[in-house]
């Protein structure tokens, strides 16, 4: 019997005071949640008897029938993943996967080597988010191989664990990206395309932003087909716009206005 799949959520940064967002570009603001908003979401999972696990946890036992699960992932390695998200997850016995941009480790507002090692020791898992956060579908084959292999090597050497999961920066993918990722040794590639996650090479994920209200989050966590359909329609619309005007033009619109109308609906 085919697994119905589980929700896999994407987070980025958290904050306690709005002043902590000084310097964050306007188009990226929506990816930062208040610590209170994130805590309410974790509490809602617990209230519904849902357990949060990492990508590695899920792939090691994808057909576990007794436990209702969701997968939590964090992209980019923001320092708040360690200072804010980690203690809240640990307090509830939850786990998550943190996808790290290897060349950003130890940079301002990013986790350092010691903090990443502590995440691993506490039961969290770490995956690659590339070497420089480059758009993997738009670089040369040589640059692509460097992004994939060097980031994996650096993380493995630093943490003493195998790095088998990759999250695509910006969600940008292509056939060469997938093929070369497999060749580099990745067993799971996390996308930004909405859908329920199932065992396999490609894993769908659901973006959580400051615009995601608690009821919408709860519905997705409880596998609401209507909420998933809304996500997929919105995502499809955005992809269609990108195909018509081009990714660069779309991103210029984001920078100009700070948001995209179609993306704002329970994004």
Secondary structure, DSSP 4 states (H G I P E B T S, - for coil): -----B-EEEE-EEESSGGGGTT--GGGGGGEEEHHHHHHHHHHHHHTT-EEE-HHHHHHTTT--SS-EEEEEEES-BTHIIIIIHHHHHHTT---EEEE-GGGTTSTTB--HHHHHHHHHTT-EEEE--SS---GGGS-HHHHHHHHHHHHHHHHHHHSS---EEE-GGG---HHHHHHHHHHT-SEEE-S--S-B-SSSEE--EE--TT--HHHHHHHHTT-HHHHHHHHHHHHHHHHHHHHH-HHHHHHHHHHHSS-GGG-TT-
